[in-house]
Amino acid sequence: MKQSVFITVVIVIALVVSAFVYFGVFGNPANFKTPDKTTPANIMGAIYLGGPIVVALLALSIMVVTFTIERQLSLSKAKGKGPIEPFLKKVQSSLLEGDIDGAIAECDKQKGSIANIIRQGLDRYQMLSGSDMDSEERLREVQSAIEEAMMLEVPLLERNLVVLSTIASVSVLIGLFGTVVGMIRSFQALATAGTPNAAELSAGISEALINTAGGLFGAIVGTIAYNYFVTKVGNITYMIDEATYNMLQILSLKGKK
């Protein structure tokens, strides 16, 4: 629910900001040589000639930047307060010494997704330490607790990646749509009887090129961000698998002694 609300708020804010920038900034009369806003005096005026589709492209650009920043902050938080490798070594050292409380304390200091998952397994192991279960049964319970924790943590790591991928695809299509519309205007100017209207011709070409550039920007940023974060999430999940496997191996050896 919170996620859908967040996405909705981002979309609404992006559209409002884009409309303001398009009409208030790019459409400022100072950016044109003529009062009818057909001859741009600078790049802002040229972007305004891209037409209303520029508003959608601006909104998509704002959204892709927003979700990129959100994913970067979330994944940095998921790693915890410090480097992962030293944290995992401290946890393994504590487990090898039989200090379960010490390992849990390290998880509390580190925080983040990896620490939360490991702590969940250690809590379950500690809770069952005084039960009548044998070591194998306890390890199965610990593994079950780890899997439950991963089902909660991994979706948080992958959140909004689909949104980035969708924006990258939609930006290209909207940019292509704007390009086609601009080319239609250009061909209409060429099809008029007599000498073609140079202003309408240039406006159509400008609309086509501006929309092409806007669509490519959203697609490029979205694709790069999506692939970067997919790789990052893959590395984190690999570390989680390796850390939990090593933890189970150590607990198994300790249980046999």
N, C-alpha and C positions, 0 to 999 in steps of 0.2 A: 504493500500500500504506500509506504513512504517513498519507495523507489519511483512508482508511477507519478506521485505528486511532484517529486523532484524533477522528473523529466518534463512534466506538463509546465511547471514553473519556468524551467529553462527555455522551453519552446516559446511561451508567451513573452517572456522578457526579451528573447532574441528577436522576435518579430517586431515588438514595440521599438526597441533600440534601432533595428534596421530601418524601419519606416521613418523614424526621426532623422537618422543619418542621411537617408536617401533624399527626403524632401527638404530637410532643414539645412544640411551641410552641402551635399552634392548639388542640390537644387537651388542654392543661393544665387541670386542674380549676379553677384560679383564674379561668379565662375563662368559667365557668358559674355560674349561681345555684343549680343543683340538682346533686346527685351523679350523676344519670343522664345528664348532659350534653345535656339537651333544651332548656334555657332559657339562651341566651347572655347573658353579662354585658357583653360588649364586642364589637367588630368581629372580633376573633380567634376568639371563640366562634362568631360567625355564619358565618365562613368555614369553620370545622370542620364545621358542619352542611351544608355543600355536598356532603359525602360523599366517597368514595374517588376520584371523578373529579377532585377538586381536586388530587390528587397528580399526575395526568397533566398538568393545566393548569399547575401550578407548574413541573413539569419542562420543559414547552414554553417557559414564560416565561424560565426560567434559560437554556435553550438559545438562544433568540432573542437574549437580551442577550449571551451568550458569543460567538456567531457575529458579532454586530454589532461588538463590540469587536475581534474577530480580523480582520474585514475592514477596519476603520478603520486598525488598526496595519499590516496588510499593504499597503494601498494607499498609506499614508503612506510606507512603506519603498520602494514601487515608484517613487515620484516622485524619490527620491534624497535627498541631504543638503541640497540648497539649492533655491531657486526654479527652475522649469524654464526660464522665458523667458530669464533672463540666461545660463544654461548653454548654451542653443541658440544664442544670439547669439555667445558665445565660440567655440563649435565652428565656426559659419559663418565667423567672422572668421579663424580659423586655417586653414580650408580655402581661403578666398579668397586667403590669403597663401601657399598651397602648403605649409603646415606641418601635415602629416599627424600627425607625432609629437605636436605640440602639441594637436591635436584629440583624439587618443587619451588624452593626459594629462588633459585636461578630463573625459573620460568616466570615467577612473579616479578622479578626485576626486569626481565627482557620484554615481556608482553608480546603482542603481535600474534599472528595466526599460528606460526610454528610452535611458539611457546604455549599457546592455548591448547593445541592438540596434544602436545607432549604432557602437559599438566593434567589433561583429562584422563590420559592413560595411567599416569602415576597415581592420581587420586583413586582410580578404580582398583589399582593393584594394592594400594595401601589399605583401602577399605576392606578388601578380601583377604588381607594378610592373616587375620585371626580366624578365618572361617575353616571349615572342614574340607574345603576343596583341595585337590592335589595341584601341583605346579602347572600341569598342562591345562587344567580347567581354568585356573586363574589367568593364564596367558591368553586363553581364548576370550575371556571376559575383557581383558585389557585391550585386545585387538578389536573387539566389538566396540568398546568405548572410543577407541581411536577413530574407527570408521564413522561412528556417529558424529564425532567432532569435525571430521573432514567434510561430512555432508553439510555442516553448518558453515564452515570457514571457506571452502573452495568456491561456492557460488558467490561469496562476497568478493573474492579475488577476480572472478570473471564478469562481475557486474558491469554493465554499460559497454562491454566490448562489442556486443551485437549492434548497439546504437552507433558506435563509431563506424563499423562496417557498413551499416545502412546509409549513414550520411555520405560516406565515400561513394557509394553506388548512386544514390539519388542526386548528388551534386553533378555528376557527369550527365545524367539524363536531363536535369533542369537546365544545365548549361547548354546542352545540345538543343533543347527546345527553344531557348532564347536565341541561339545561333540561327536556327531555321526561321524563326519569326523575323529576325533582322535581315536575313537574305531575301525573304519574301518582300519586305519593304523595299529593299534595293532593286529587285527585279520589277516591282511595280513602278518605281521611279524611272527605270529604263524603258518600260513599256508605254509610258505616256507619249502622246503625239508630240512631234517636234523635238526640241532640245530637252533632254532629261533635266529634271530639277536637281541641281548639284547638292542643294541642302538636304533634300530627302534622300538622295543616294548616299551621301556621306553619313547621314543619321542612321540609315539601315545597316551600313557596313560597320559603323561604330557600335551599334546595338549587338550585332553578331559577334564581334571580336571581344567586347566587354563581357558578354555572357559566357563566351568560351573560356576566357581567362578566369572568371569567377568560378565556373564549374570545375575547372582543372585545379584551382587552388584548394577547394574543399575536398576534392578527390585525392589529391596528393597528400595533404596533411592527414586526412582520415585514414588513408591506406598505410602510411608510415606509422602513425600512432597505433593503429590496430595491430600491425605485425610486431611492433616493438613491445606492446603490452602482452600480446599472446606469448611471445618468447619469455618475457619476464615472469608471467604467471606459470609457464611451463617449468622454469628454473626453480621457482618457489615450491611448486608441487613435487618436483624431484627431490629437493632438499627435505621436504616433509616425509616423503616415502623412505628416503635413506635414513633420516633421523629416527623415525619410528621403528624401522627394521632393526637398526643397531640397538635401540632401547629394548626391543623384545628379545633380541639375542642375549643381551647382558642379563636381563631378568630371568631368561631361561637358564643360563649358566648358574646364576645365583640360586635359583630354585632347586637345582640338582645337587647342590652342596649340602 
